Amino acid sequence: MKTLLLVKEIYAEGFKNLGNIIVKNYFKAFLWFSVAMFAVVLYAFIFRLVTGFAWD
């Protein structure tokens, strides 16, 4: 239990001062990049389903 609390405290300490504007903007850009990549994958999957791709 003590180890779990220590890990929790280290995690909380690491993200407590996440106020740097560069870091915030990086995470925001990474979020939109991830959403765009997921949309491309979803589009490709739906396209394959609609066009009757052989899933052999």
Secondary structure, 3 states (H helix, E strand, C coil): CHHHHHHHHHHHHHHHCCCCHHHHHHHHHHHHHHHHHHHHHHHHHHHHHHCCCCCC
